[in-house]
Amino acid sequence: MSGEAGASIDGDLYRITIGSGVSIGVAGEPGDYFARESVPFRAWLERAKPALDALFVQLVAEGEPIVRFGQKFEEIWGTFVEDGDSKGFARYHRGGPLIVRLSGDRHMAKHQSLDVSFLVQRRVERSRMEAIVARVADVLREYTVAAV
């Protein structure tokens, strides 16, 4: 089995996944290896969670159209305004929240992986959402430790 050591955490307004950035092939019982190697990532996210929660509350207060994460959502081409095709988007959008899933790998040290997901109530500009991912990475950097 192959995979990446890492962890995910859900807040009321987001889901964040971080990982080692290295895919490893393991012979035998991979659960033991990945469970052990993922411990520092779980601890890292737990340390950062209060600050991540506060960041997303602040983003909403700043006017970002982020809504509660744990609800049904739509995944439609055109969520980002830059994708164009507003007519196609309007044709398929049923009025529900839209998911934004972005990678923040380039913001991470040691080639680690970062995936950030959250829901928005309307079409959004990709550049604004990318800025949110950069802010998430800034928060995570504040809570990292040498072991990760």
LOROZA-259133 format. One line per field, with one value per atom (N, C-alpha, C, CB): atom name; residue in one letter; x, y, z. Coordinates in steps of 0.02 Angstrom, whole numbers, plus 32768, in hexadecimal, padded with zeros to 4 digits. Atoms other than C-alpha are relative to their C-alpha. Glycine has a CB too. Example, Ala and Ser with C-alpha at 12.3 -4.5 7.8 and 13.67 -1.06 7.14 Angstrom:
<recs>
atom = (N | CA | C | CB | N | CA | C | CB)
res = (A | A | A | A | S | S | S | S)
xx = (802D | 8267 | 802D | 7FCE | 7FD6 | 82AC | 7FD9 | 8014)
yy = (7FC5 | 7F1F | 803C | 8001 | 7FC5 | 7FCB | 8037 | 8017)
zz = (8000 | 8186 | 8000 | 803E | 7FFD | 8165 | 8025 | 7FB9)
</recs>
This chain:
<recs>
atom = (N | CA | C | CB | N | CA | C | CB | N | CA | C | CB | N | CA | C | CB | N | CA | C | CB | N | CA | C | CB | N | CA | C | CB | N | CA | C | CB | N | CA | C | CB | N | CA | C | CB | N | CA | C | CB | N | CA | C | CB | N | CA | C | CB | N | CA | C | CB | N | CA | C | CB | N | CA | C | CB | N | CA | C | CB | N | CA | C | CB | N | CA | C | CB | N | CA | C | CB | N | CA | C | CB | N | CA | C | CB | N | CA | C | CB | N | CA | C | CB | N | CA | C | CB | N | CA | C | CB | N | CA | C | CB | N | CA | C | CB | N | CA | C | CB | N | CA | C | CB | N | CA | C | CB | N | CA | C | CB | N | CA | C | CB | N | CA | C | CB | N | CA | C | CB | N | CA | C | CB | N | CA | C | CB | N | CA | C | CB | N | CA | C | CB | N | CA | C | CB | N | CA | C | CB | N | CA | C | CB | N | CA | C | CB | N | CA | C | CB | N | CA | C | CB | N | CA | C | CB | N | CA | C | CB | N | CA | C | CB | N | CA | C | CB | N | CA | C | CB | N | CA | C | CB | N | CA | C | CB | N | CA | C | CB | N | CA | C | CB | N | CA | C | CB | N | CA | C | CB | N | CA | C | CB | N | CA | C | CB | N | CA | C | CB | N | CA | C | CB | N | CA | C | CB | N | CA | C | CB | N | CA | C | CB | N | CA | C | CB | N | CA | C | CB | N | CA | C | CB | N | CA | C | CB | N | CA | C | CB | N | CA | C | CB | N | CA | C | CB | N | CA | C | CB | N | CA | C | CB | N | CA | C | CB | N | CA | C | CB | N | CA | C | CB | N | CA | C | CB | N | CA | C | CB | N | CA | C | CB | N | CA | C | CB | N | CA | C | CB | N | CA | C | CB | N | CA | C | CB | N | CA | C | CB | N | CA | C | CB | N | CA | C | CB | N | CA | C | CB | N | CA | C | CB | N | CA | C | CB | N | CA | C | CB | N | CA | C | CB | N | CA | C | CB | N | CA | C | CB | N | CA | C | CB | N | CA | C | CB | N | CA | C | CB | N | CA | C | CB | N | CA | C | CB | N | CA | C | CB | N | CA | C | CB | N | CA | C | CB | N | CA | C | CB | N | CA | C | CB | N | CA | C | CB | N | CA | C | CB | N | CA | C | CB | N | CA | C | CB | N | CA | C | CB | N | CA | C | CB | N | CA | C | CB | N | CA | C | CB | N | CA | C | CB | N | CA | C | CB | N | CA | C | CB | N | CA | C | CB | N | CA | C | CB | N | CA | C | CB | N | CA | C | CB | N | CA | C | CB | N | CA | C | CB | N | CA | C | CB | N | CA | C | CB | N | CA | C | CB | N | CA | C | CB | N | CA | C | CB | N | CA | C | CB | N | CA | C | CB | N | CA | C | CB | N | CA | C | CB | N | CA | C | CB | N | CA | C | CB | N | CA | C | CB | N | CA | C | CB | N | CA | C | CB | N | CA | C | CB | N | CA | C | CB | N | CA | C | CB | N | CA | C | CB | N | CA | C | CB | N | CA | C | CB | N | CA | C | CB | N | CA | C | CB | N | CA | C | CB | N | CA | C | CB | N | CA | C | CB | N | CA | C | CB | N | CA | C | CB | N | CA | C | CB | N | CA | C | CB)
res = (M | M | M | M | S | S | S | S | G | G | G | G | E | E | E | E | A | A | A | A | G | G | G | G | A | A | A | A | S | S | S | S | I | I | I | I | D | D | D | D | G | G | G | G | D | D | D | D | L | L | L | L | Y | Y | Y | Y | R | R | R | R | I | I | I | I | T | T | T | T | I | I | I | I | G | G | G | G | S | S | S | S | G | G | G | G | V | V | V | V | S | S | S | S | I | I | I | I | G | G | G | G | V | V | V | V | A | A | A | A | G | G | G | G | E | E | E | E | P | P | P | P | G | G | G | G | D | D | D | D | Y | Y | Y | Y | F | F | F | F | A | A | A | A | R | R | R | R | E | E | E | E | S | S | S | S | V | V | V | V | P | P | P | P | F | F | F | F | R | R | R | R | A | A | A | A | W | W | W | W | L | L | L | L | E | E | E | E | R | R | R | R | A | A | A | A | K | K | K | K | P | P | P | P | A | A | A | A | L | L | L | L | D | D | D | D | A | A | A | A | L | L | L | L | F | F | F | F | V | V | V | V | Q | Q | Q | Q | L | L | L | L | V | V | V | V | A | A | A | A | E | E | E | E | G | G | G | G | E | E | E | E | P | P | P | P | I | I | I | I | V | V | V | V | R | R | R | R | F | F | F | F | G | G | G | G | Q | Q | Q | Q | K | K | K | K | F | F | F | F | E | E | E | E | E | E | E | E | I | I | I | I | W | W | W | W | G | G | G | G | T | T | T | T | F | F | F | F | V | V | V | V | E | E | E | E | D | D | D | D | G | G | G | G | D | D | D | D | S | S | S | S | K | K | K | K | G | G | G | G | F | F | F | F | A | A | A | A | R | R | R | R | Y | Y | Y | Y | H | H | H | H | R | R | R | R | G | G | G | G | G | G | G | G | P | P | P | P | L | L | L | L | I | I | I | I | V | V | V | V | R | R | R | R | L | L | L | L | S | S | S | S | G | G | G | G | D | D | D | D | R | R | R | R | H | H | H | H | M | M | M | M | A | A | A | A | K | K | K | K | H | H | H | H | Q | Q | Q | Q | S | S | S | S | L | L | L | L | D | D | D | D | V | V | V | V | S | S | S | S | F | F | F | F | L | L | L | L | V | V | V | V | Q | Q | Q | Q | R | R | R | R | R | R | R | R | V | V | V | V | E | E | E | E | R | R | R | R | S | S | S | S | R | R | R | R | M | M | M | M | E | E | E | E | A | A | A | A | I | I | I | I | V | V | V | V | A | A | A | A | R | R | R | R | V | V | V | V | A | A | A | A | D | D | D | D | V | V | V | V | L | L | L | L | R | R | R | R | E | E | E | E | Y | Y | Y | Y | T | T | T | T | V | V | V | V | A | A | A | A | A | A | A | A | V | V | V | V)
xx = (802A | 8000 | 802C | 7FD0 | 7FDA | 803B | 7FD2 | 801E | 8026 | 8006 | 802E | 7FCB | 7FDB | 803B | 7FEB | 7FF2 | 800E | 8049 | 7FE2 | 803F | 801F | 7FD9 | 7FC2 | 7FF0 | 803C | 7F39 | 7FD1 | 8011 | 8033 | 7E98 | 7FDC | 7FCD | 8028 | 7E32 | 7FC7 | 802B | 803A | 7D84 | 7FF0 | 7FC3 | 801D | 7D49 | 7FB9 | 802A | 8044 | 7C9B | 7FFE | 7FDF | 7FFF | 7CD1 | 8033 | 800F | 7FCA | 7D5C | 8013 | 803D | 7FDB | 7DBB | 8047 | 7FDC | 7FB9 | 7E79 | 8023 | 8022 | 7FD8 | 7EEB | 8049 | 7FE7 | 7FB8 | 7FA7 | 8022 | 801F | 7FDC | 8025 | 804A | 7FE4 | 7FB7 | 80DA | 8017 | 801D | 7FED | 80D8 | 8026 | 8028 | 7FDA | 812D | 7FD3 | 8042 | 8027 | 80D0 | 8030 | 7FDD | 7FD7 | 8114 | 7FDC | 8010 | 801B | 80FB | 8014 | 801A | 7FF3 | 80EC | 7FE9 | 7FDC | 8012 | 80F0 | 7FEB | 803C | 8017 | 8097 | 7FC3 | 8037 | 8039 | 801E | 800A | 7FF6 | 7FF5 | 801A | 7FDE | 7FE9 | 8024 | 7F9F | 802D | 7FC6 | 7FD1 | 8026 | 802F | 8028 | 7FD0 | 80A1 | 7FDE | 801F | 8021 | 8026 | 7FE3 | 7FCA | 8019 | 7FD6 | 8038 | 7FE0 | 7FC6 | 8081 | 801B | 8038 | 7FE2 | 80C3 | 7FD0 | 8016 | 8031 | 8022 | 7FF6 | 7FBE | 8009 | 8027 | 8016 | 8026 | 7FEB | 808D | 7FD2 | 8047 | 802C | 8017 | 7FBD | 7FF4 | 803D | 7F7D | 800A | 7FE8 | 7FF0 | 7FD0 | 8007 | 8040 | 7FF7 | 8000 | 7FBD | 8029 | 8041 | 7F4E | 7FD9 | 7FD8 | 8023 | 7F09 | 801A | 8009 | 7FE3 | 7F82 | 7FE7 | 804E | 8012 | 7F51 | 7FB5 | 801B | 8049 | 7E94 | 7FE1 | 7FDF | 8020 | 7E63 | 8011 | 8016 | 7FEC | 7EC5 | 7FDF | 804D | 8022 | 7E7C | 7FB6 | 8008 | 8046 | 7DCC | 7FF9 | 7FE6 | 8002 | 7DEE | 800B | 8035 | 7FF3 | 7E34 | 7FC1 | 8039 | 803B | 7D98 | 7FC6 | 7FEA | 8032 | 7D25 | 8011 | 7FFC | 7FEA | 7D8C | 7FF3 | 804A | 800C | 7D7F | 7FB6 | 8015 | 8047 | 7CC1 | 7FF0 | 7FD6 | 800B | 7CC3 | 801B | 8022 | 7FE3 | 7D2F | 7FD6 | 8047 | 802D | 7CA4 | 8009 | 8008 | 7FF9 | 7CE1 | 7FC0 | 803F | 8041 | 7C48 | 8004 | 7FE4 | 7FF7 | 7C7C | 7FC5 | 8043 | 8039 | 7BF1 | 8014 | 7FC2 | 7FF4 | 7BE7 | 8015 | 7FC2 | 7FE2 | 7C4D | 7FD7 | 8045 | 801F | 7BE7 | 7FBC | 7FFB | 8040 | 7B58 | 8008 | 7FDB | 7FFD | 7B2C | 8019 | 7FBB | 7FE4 | 7B87 | 7FFE | 8048 | 7FFC | 7B96 | 8049 | 7FD0 | 7FBD | 7C37 | 7FF7 | 802D | 8011 | 7C23 | 8038 | 7FBE | 7FD0 | 7C9A | 7FE2 | 800E | 8018 | 7C8D | 7FF9 | 7FBF | 8001 | 7C95 | 802F | 8014 | 7FD2 | 7D2B | 7FEC | 804A | 8014 | 7CFA | 802F | 7FFD | 7FCE | 7D9B | 7FF6 | 8045 | 800D | 7D5D | 7FD5 | 7FDF | 802D | 7CE5 | 7FBF | 8022 | 803B | 7C49 | 7FC9 | 8013 | 8033 | 7BCD | 7FBC | 7FF9 | 803F | 7B3D | 7FFD | 7FF7 | 7FFD | 7B74 | 7FF9 | 8040 | 8005 | 7B88 | 7FB7 | 802D | 8046 | 7ADA | 7FD2 | 7FE9 | 8029 | 7A93 | 8001 | 8018 | 7FF9 | 7AD5 | 7FFB | 8042 | 8002 | 7ADB | 7FB8 | 8020 | 8043 | 7A47 | 7FF5 | 7FF5 | 800A | 7A61 | 8023 | 7FB9 | 7FE0 | 7AC2 | 8047 | 8002 | 7FBB | 7B6C | 802E | 8017 | 7FCF | 7C02 | 8040 | 800E | 7FC2 | 7CA1 | 803C | 8008 | 7FBF | 7D4B | 8033 | 800E | 7FC9 | 7DDC | 803F | 7FF1 | 7FC2 | 7E89 | 803C | 8002 | 7FC0 | 7F3A | 8028 | 8027 | 7FD3 | 7FB0 | 8047 | 7FE8 | 7FBF | 8048 | 8039 | 8008 | 7FC9 | 80B2 | 800F | 7FEF | 7FF6 | 809C | 8022 | 7FBE | 7FE9 | 80DD | 804C | 7FDC | 7FB9 | 818D | 800A | 801C | 7FEC | 81E7 | 7FD5 | 7FFC | 8029 | 8178 | 7FC2 | 802A | 803B | 80E6 | 7FC2 | 7FF6 | 803E | 8036 | 7FCE | 7FE3 | 8036 | 7FA6 | 7FC5 | 8016 | 803F | 7EF3 | 7FCE | 7FE6 | 8031 | 7E70 | 7FBD | 8019 | 8044 | 7DB5 | 7FD1 | 7FE7 | 8035 | 7D25 | 7FC8 | 801B | 803C | 7C78 | 7FF4 | 7FC3 | 8012 | 7C42 | 7FB9 | 8031 | 8047 | 7B95 | 7FF5 | 7FDF | 8006 | 7BBB | 8042 | 7FEB | 7FC3 | 7C3B | 8034 | 7FF3 | 7FCB | 7CE2 | 803B | 8017 | 7FC3 | 7D85 | 8037 | 8017 | 7FCC | 7E0F | 8037 | 801D | 7FC8 | 7E92 | 7FEF | 8010 | 8014 | 7E2F | 8001 | 7FBA | 7FFF | 7E1D | 8047 | 7FD6 | 7FBA | 7ED6 | 8020 | 8027 | 7FE7 | 7EFA | 7FEB | 7FE7 | 8017 | 7E93 | 802D | 7FB6 | 7FD4 | 7EFD | 8044 | 8008 | 7FC0 | 7F9A | 7FFB | 8016 | 8009 | 7F54 | 7FFC | 7FC0 | 8001 | 7F2F | 8047 | 7FD5 | 7FBA | 7FE4 | 8026 | 8022 | 7FDF | 801F | 7FF0 | 7FEB | 8014 | 7FBB | 8023 | 7FB3 | 7FE0 | 7FFE | 804A | 7FF6 | 7FB9 | 80B1 | 800C | 801C | 7FF9 | 8096 | 7FFF | 7FCA | 8009 | 806D | 8029 | 7FB7 | 7FD8 | 80E9 | 8037 | 8020 | 7FC8 | 8171 | 8033 | 7FE8 | 7FC9 | 8217 | 7FF2 | 803F | 800C | 81D5 | 7FD6 | 7FDE | 802C | 815E | 8023 | 7FBE)
yy = (7FC5 | 8000 | 803D | 8000 | 7FC2 | 80B0 | 8038 | 8010 | 7FC7 | 8155 | 8034 | 7FEB | 7FC7 | 81F1 | 8007 | 8041 | 7FF2 | 820C | 8046 | 7FFA | 7FBE | 829B | 7FFC | 801C | 7FFD | 82D0 | 8035 | 800F | 7FD0 | 8330 | 8018 | 7FE2 | 7FE5 | 839E | 8028 | 802B | 7FDA | 83E6 | 8034 | 7FD2 | 7FCC | 848A | 800B | 8041 | 7FF1 | 84D1 | 801D | 8030 | 7FDD | 8530 | 7FE5 | 8048 | 8017 | 84C7 | 7FB7 | 802C | 803E | 8425 | 800C | 7FC2 | 7FF7 | 8428 | 7FBD | 8036 | 803D | 8398 | 8014 | 7FCE | 7FF5 | 839D | 7FBC | 802B | 803F | 8318 | 800A | 7FD7 | 7FFF | 82EC | 8018 | 7FBC | 7FEE | 830E | 7FCA | 803E | 8037 | 8267 | 7FC2 | 7FF4 | 803E | 81CD | 7FC5 | 7FF8 | 8039 | 812F | 7FBF | 8005 | 8043 | 807B | 7FD5 | 7FE1 | 8028 | 8006 | 7FB8 | 801E | 8047 | 7F48 | 7FEB | 7FD4 | 8015 | 7EF0 | 8026 | 8007 | 7FDD | 7F48 | 804B | 7FEA | 7FB8 | 7FFB | 802B | 8015 | 7FDA | 8032 | 8015 | 7FD9 | 7FF1 | 8029 | 8039 | 7FC2 | 7FCD | 8090 | 8044 | 7FED | 7FBF | 8118 | 801C | 7FF9 | 7FE9 | 8120 | 8021 | 7FC6 | 7FE7 | 813A | 8041 | 7FCB | 7FC6 | 81B5 | 803C | 7FED | 7FC9 | 821C | 8023 | 7FE5 | 7FE3 | 8240 | 8049 | 7FD8 | 7FB9 | 82E2 | 802F | 8007 | 7FD6 | 8322 | 800C | 7FE0 | 7FF7 | 8302 | 8031 | 7FBC | 7FD2 | 835A | 8048 | 7FEA | 7FBD | 83EC | 8021 | 7FFA | 7FE3 | 8405 | 800F | 7FD1 | 7FF3 | 83F6 | 8040 | 7FC4 | 7FC2 | 847E | 803D | 7FFD | 7FC7 | 84EE | 800C | 7FF6 | 7FFB | 84CE | 803F | 7FC5 | 7FC2 | 8560 | 803D | 800D | 7FC8 | 85D8 | 7FFA | 8003 | 800A | 858B | 8012 | 7FB7 | 7FED | 859A | 804C | 7FE2 | 7FB6 | 8651 | 8020 | 8019 | 7FE5 | 8671 | 7FFD | 7FDA | 8006 | 8630 | 802B | 7FB7 | 7FD2 | 8691 | 8048 | 7FFD | 7FBE | 872B | 800A | 800A | 7FFC | 8706 | 800F | 7FBF | 7FF3 | 8701 | 8048 | 7FCE | 7FBB | 87A5 | 8032 | 800B | 7FD5 | 87EF | 8000 | 7FEB | 8000 | 87C5 | 7FC6 | 803F | 803A | 8723 | 7FD6 | 7FD4 | 8023 | 86BC | 7FB7 | 8002 | 8044 | 8623 | 7FEE | 7FFB | 8019 | 85BA | 7FBF | 7FF5 | 803B | 8527 | 7FC5 | 7FED | 8035 | 8493 | 7FC0 | 7FF1 | 8043 | 83FC | 7FFB | 7FEC | 8004 | 8411 | 7FE8 | 8044 | 8015 | 83D2 | 803B | 7FE8 | 7FCC | 8430 | 7FEA | 8011 | 800D | 843C | 800A | 802E | 7FFA | 8423 | 800A | 7FC2 | 7FEE | 847E | 8028 | 8028 | 7FD7 | 84BF | 8046 | 7FE2 | 7FBB | 857B | 801E | 8004 | 7FE4 | 858E | 803B | 7FCA | 7FC7 | 85FC | 802B | 7FE8 | 7FD1 | 8696 | 7FFC | 8048 | 8002 | 8687 | 7FC4 | 7FFD | 8039 | 85E0 | 8014 | 7FC8 | 7FEB | 8643 | 7FD8 | 7FFA | 802A | 85EE | 800C | 7FB8 | 7FF1 | 8647 | 7FE3 | 804B | 801D | 8607 | 7FB6 | 800A | 8046 | 8553 | 7FF5 | 7FE1 | 8005 | 856F | 800A | 8035 | 7FF1 | 85BB | 7FC6 | 8041 | 8038 | 8527 | 7FC6 | 7FE9 | 803A | 84A6 | 800E | 7FDF | 7FF0 | 8502 | 7FFE | 8046 | 8008 | 84D5 | 802D | 7FB8 | 7FD0 | 855F | 7FEE | 8008 | 8015 | 84FE | 801C | 7FB5 | 7FEB | 8524 | 7FDD | 7FF1 | 801A | 8507 | 7FEF | 8034 | 8012 | 84AF | 801F | 7FB3 | 7FE8 | 84FE | 7FD0 | 804B | 802D | 8482 | 8019 | 7FB5 | 7FE6 | 84C8 | 7FE2 | 804D | 8017 | 848C | 803C | 7FD6 | 7FCC | 84F2 | 7FE6 | 8019 | 801F | 8484 | 8032 | 7FCA | 7FD1 | 8514 | 802E | 802B | 7FD6 | 856F | 7FDA | 801C | 802A | 84DE | 7FF4 | 7FBD | 8010 | 84BA | 7FB6 | 8015 | 8047 | 8416 | 7FD9 | 7FDF | 8020 | 83F0 | 7FDD | 7FCE | 801E | 83C6 | 8011 | 8019 | 7FF3 | 83BD | 8024 | 7FBE | 7FDC | 842E | 8003 | 8048 | 7FF9 | 8420 | 8022 | 7FBA | 7FD8 | 849D | 7FFC | 804A | 8002 | 8487 | 8029 | 7FB6 | 7FDB | 84F8 | 800D | 8043 | 7FF3 | 8525 | 804A | 7FDC | 7FBA | 85CA | 8004 | 8021 | 7FF9 | 860E | 801B | 802E | 7FE7 | 8654 | 7FF7 | 804C | 8003 | 8656 | 8030 | 8012 | 7FD9 | 869A | 8008 | 7FDE | 7FF5 | 86DD | 7FD1 | 804A | 8030 | 865A | 8023 | 7FDC | 7FDD | 86DB | 800E | 8042 | 7FF4 | 8706 | 7FC0 | 801F | 8041 | 864E | 7FE7 | 7FCC | 8012 | 8630 | 8027 | 800D | 7FD8 | 86BE | 7FE2 | 8049 | 8022 | 8660 | 7FC4 | 7FE9 | 803A | 85C4 | 8017 | 7FDA | 7FE5 | 862D | 8013 | 803D | 7FEF | 866D | 7FC2 | 802B | 8040 | 85BB | 7FE7 | 7FCB | 8017 | 858C | 802B | 8004 | 7FD5 | 8623 | 7FE9 | 8049 | 8018 | 85E5 | 7FBE | 7FF7 | 8041 | 8535 | 8007 | 7FD2 | 7FF5 | 8574 | 8017 | 8034 | 7FE9 | 85C7 | 7FC7 | 8032 | 8038 | 851E | 7FC2 | 7FEE | 803A | 84AC | 7FF3 | 800B | 8013 | 844F | 7FDD | 7FD2 | 801D | 8409 | 7FB9 | 8003 | 8046 | 8356 | 7FF6 | 7FDE | 8006 | 837A | 8019 | 8025)
zz = (8000 | 8000 | 8000 | 803D | 7FFF | 7FE0 | 8017 | 7FBB | 7FE8 | 8027 | 801E | 8033 | 7FE3 | 8082 | 8049 | 7FD8 | 7FBA | 813D | 8004 | 802C | 7FFA | 8170 | 802B | 7FBC | 7FD8 | 81C3 | 7FE5 | 804A | 8012 | 81A8 | 803F | 7FCD | 7FC9 | 8219 | 7FE2 | 8030 | 8015 | 8204 | 8035 | 7FF4 | 7FD6 | 824B | 7FE9 | 7FFE | 8015 | 823F | 7FB9 | 8031 | 8040 | 81A3 | 7FCE | 800C | 802C | 8154 | 800D | 8009 | 7FF7 | 813D | 7FE6 | 7FD9 | 8012 | 8139 | 8006 | 802D | 8000 | 810C | 7FF4 | 7FC9 | 8009 | 8122 | 7FFC | 8039 | 8006 | 80F6 | 7FF6 | 7FC7 | 8006 | 80E6 | 7FBB | 800E | 8044 | 802C | 7FDC | 8001 | 801D | 800D | 8002 | 8028 | 8004 | 7FD1 | 800E | 7FBB | 7FEA | 8022 | 7FF0 | 804C | 800A | 7FEE | 803B | 7FBD | 7FC4 | 8083 | 7FF3 | 803E | 8003 | 8080 | 8046 | 7FE6 | 7FBE | 810C | 8016 | 8033 | 7FE3 | 817F | 7FFC | 804A | 8009 | 813D | 8035 | 7FBC | 7FCE | 81C2 | 803A | 801B | 7FC9 | 8248 | 7FEC | 8013 | 8016 | 81E3 | 7FFB | 7FBC | 800B | 81AF | 8040 | 7FCC | 7FC0 | 825B | 8028 | 8028 | 7FD9 | 82AC | 7FE1 | 8003 | 8021 | 822A | 7FFC | 7FBA | 8004 | 822B | 8043 | 7FE8 | 7FBD | 82E7 | 8003 | 8034 | 7FFB | 82D6 | 7FD8 | 7FE8 | 8028 | 824F | 8024 | 7FBB | 7FD9 | 82BB | 8039 | 801C | 7FC8 | 834E | 7FE6 | 8023 | 801E | 82DD | 7FF3 | 7FBE | 800F | 82A2 | 8040 | 7FD4 | 7FC1 | 8353 | 8021 | 8030 | 7FE4 | 838E | 7FDB | 7FFE | 802A | 82FD | 7FFC | 7FBB | 800A | 8303 | 801D | 801E | 7FE8 | 8375 | 7FD4 | 8048 | 802B | 8307 | 7FBB | 7FF9 | 8041 | 8268 | 8006 | 7FE8 | 7FF4 | 82B1 | 8001 | 8042 | 7FFC | 82DA | 7FBC | 8032 | 8043 | 822C | 7FD5 | 7FDD | 802B | 81D6 | 8019 | 7FFC | 7FE6 | 824A | 7FE9 | 804E | 8017 | 821F | 7FB6 | 800F | 8048 | 8165 | 7FF2 | 7FDD | 8008 | 8173 | 8014 | 802B | 7FE9 | 81D5 | 7FCD | 8044 | 8034 | 814A | 7FC0 | 7FF0 | 803A | 80CE | 7FD0 | 7FDC | 802C | 8081 | 8004 | 8013 | 8001 | 804C | 8017 | 7FBA | 7FE6 | 80B1 | 802C | 8028 | 7FD9 | 80FC | 8023 | 7FD3 | 7FD8 | 8175 | 7FD3 | 8029 | 802A | 8134 | 7FFE | 8018 | 7FFD | 816A | 7FE1 | 8046 | 8021 | 80F1 | 7FB8 | 8002 | 8046 | 8043 | 7FD7 | 7FE7 | 802A | 7FBB | 7FB7 | 8015 | 8048 | 7EFF | 7FEA | 7FD8 | 801C | 7E9E | 7FB5 | 800F | 8044 | 7DF9 | 7FE0 | 7FFE | 8025 | 7D75 | 7FFC | 7FB8 | 8001 | 7D7F | 8046 | 7FDD | 7FBD | 7E3C | 8004 | 8034 | 8004 | 7E19 | 7FC5 | 7FF9 | 8033 | 7DB7 | 7FC3 | 801C | 8036 | 7D52 | 7FD1 | 801E | 802B | 7D0D | 7FC5 | 8028 | 8035 | 7CA2 | 8000 | 7FBB | 800A | 7C60 | 8034 | 7FFF | 7FCE | 7CD1 | 7FEB | 800A | 8017 | 7C64 | 8011 | 7FB3 | 7FEE | 7C7B | 804A | 7FE7 | 7FB7 | 7D34 | 8015 | 8022 | 7FEE | 7D42 | 7FED | 7FDE | 8017 | 7CE2 | 8032 | 7FBC | 7FD5 | 7D5E | 804B | 7FF3 | 7FB9 | 7E04 | 801A | 800D | 7FE3 | 7E71 | 803D | 8013 | 7FCA | 7EF1 | 8041 | 800C | 7FC2 | 7F74 | 8006 | 8004 | 7FF6 | 7FBF | 7FCE | 8048 | 802F | 7F4E | 8025 | 7FC8 | 7FDF | 7F81 | 7FDD | 8003 | 8017 | 7F70 | 801C | 8016 | 7FEC | 7F74 | 7FDE | 7FEC | 801B | 7F60 | 8023 | 8006 | 7FE4 | 7F79 | 8017 | 7FCB | 7FE6 | 7FE2 | 8006 | 8043 | 7FFB | 7FC6 | 7FFA | 7FCB | 800D | 7F85 | 803C | 7FC4 | 7FC5 | 802B | 803A | 8018 | 7FC8 | 8094 | 7FFC | 7FFF | 7FFB | 80D0 | 7FF4 | 8045 | 8006 | 80AF | 7FCE | 8043 | 8034 | 8017 | 801C | 7FDA | 7FE2 | 8089 | 7FD6 | 8049 | 8025 | 8042 | 802C | 7FE5 | 7FDE | 8071 | 7FD1 | 8016 | 8026 | 8033 | 802D | 7FE8 | 7FDA | 806B | 7FDB | 8009 | 801D | 804E | 802C | 7FFA | 7FDD | 807C | 7FD0 | 801F | 8029 | 803D | 7FFB | 801D | 800C | 7FF2 | 7FE7 | 7FCE | 8012 | 7FD1 | 7FB9 | 8031 | 8044 | 7F23 | 7FDB | 8000 | 8027 | 7E97 | 801F | 7FB5 | 7FE0 | 7ED1 | 7FD1 | 8042 | 8026 | 7E8C | 801B | 8004 | 7FEC | 7E8F | 8027 | 7FC3 | 7FDE | 7EC3 | 8049 | 7FDB | 7FBA | 7F60 | 8028 | 8003 | 7FDD | 7F8C | 800A | 7FD9 | 7FF9 | 7F6D | 8039 | 7FBE | 7FC9 | 7FE7 | 8043 | 7FFB | 7FC3 | 806A | 800E | 7FF9 | 7FF7 | 804E | 801B | 7FBE | 7FE8 | 8067 | 804A | 7FD6 | 7FB9 | 810C | 802C | 8008 | 7FDB | 8143 | 8009 | 7FDA | 7FFC | 811C | 8033 | 7FBB | 7FCF | 8182 | 8047 | 7FF7 | 7FBD | 8218 | 8010 | 8004 | 7FF4 | 8204 | 8010 | 7FC3 | 7FF3 | 81FF | 8048 | 7FCF | 7FBB | 82A8 | 8032 | 8011 | 7FD2 | 82F5 | 7FEF | 8002 | 8012 | 82A1 | 8034 | 7FBA | 7FD5 | 82FF | 7FD5 | 803C | 8026 | 82C6 | 7FEA | 8028 | 800F | 82C6 | 7FC1 | 803B | 803A | 8235 | 7FC3 | 800A)
</recs>
